[in-house]
Each structure stands twice: as structure tokens, then as C-alpha cells.
């Protein structure tokens, strides 16, 4: 049986091509971490774009959806202080202020003085904000299901367990 010509194996994905180029150019450097990190980074970008399609359908940016979702998860009366919102969405308070401003202009949130601290503020969902985030969240979950269904259930469960374990090492879980 004749030998297969070089390069006739299965096609290399984007990350494997990058690794091969680095291995050729810098053979003394271990490029194996790129196999995991590079693919996670590439997948994260693709997933973010697919998630943002749904947010845009509801007239929201990813960050605005995040704020509305954090308020909705708070439970009735669907309020949080801006600093608390920033912690629940992992953005700076400055970025949070801009998001809240846009959502307030859209009639989706309100701001009021905190009852227990006259200097503090509280951000709350309006009825329109709650209705929008409830519809957007249901569509968001259908979209995530569609994306995850690219994997067989047992692979998805295994991936979740691996990612949960790795995340716990990088960002230890905290009390609720």
C-alpha cells in the first residue's frame, strides 16, 4: 500500500495550524497549552457572538442583558445597589453606570435613593424591564440549549464537570 502524501490526513483546525507553525518556528517551546486555551478562547468568541444575536433581537447589548438578568435574579422587588450589580456582572462601577443610564432611558430600570442610606442608590426593574428580560431569558436559554446540543449529552456533562473543576481552581467558589 503506498504511503499517503504529507498533509493528506484530516484537516487541521485553526488552533492546530497555529501550533504546527509555532512548533516549526520555535521547537524548543511547549505549545501544547494552546490546544486547550486557544480552543476555549476561540469557542468563547463564537459562543459570545451567537448569544449576542438573541440579545440584539430584544434591543439589548450583552451588558444590558446582564444587568437586567442580575436584577431579575435578585427576586422581588428586583432591586440591587449599583455596586452590588457591578459585583454580580463583573464590571466596573463606571461601566455599570453607563449601562444603567441606557436602560433607564429605555424605561427598563429606575433609580431611587436607598431607604436606609440617603446617599446610596438602588436600581430596580420596571414592569417593562421585567417583561423584556423574562422573554429574552427564555429565548437565551433556548439558544444555549441549541448550542450545547452540538455535543452528545454525556460529553456535555463531562465538559461541565471539567470546566467546573478548573474554574474552582482559578476562581474559588464563594458563599451565595
Helices and strands as residue ranges (DSSP letters): H 14-25, H 33-57, H 62-73, E 79-80, H 82-89, H 93-105, E 109-113, E 121-125, H 127-148, H 153-170
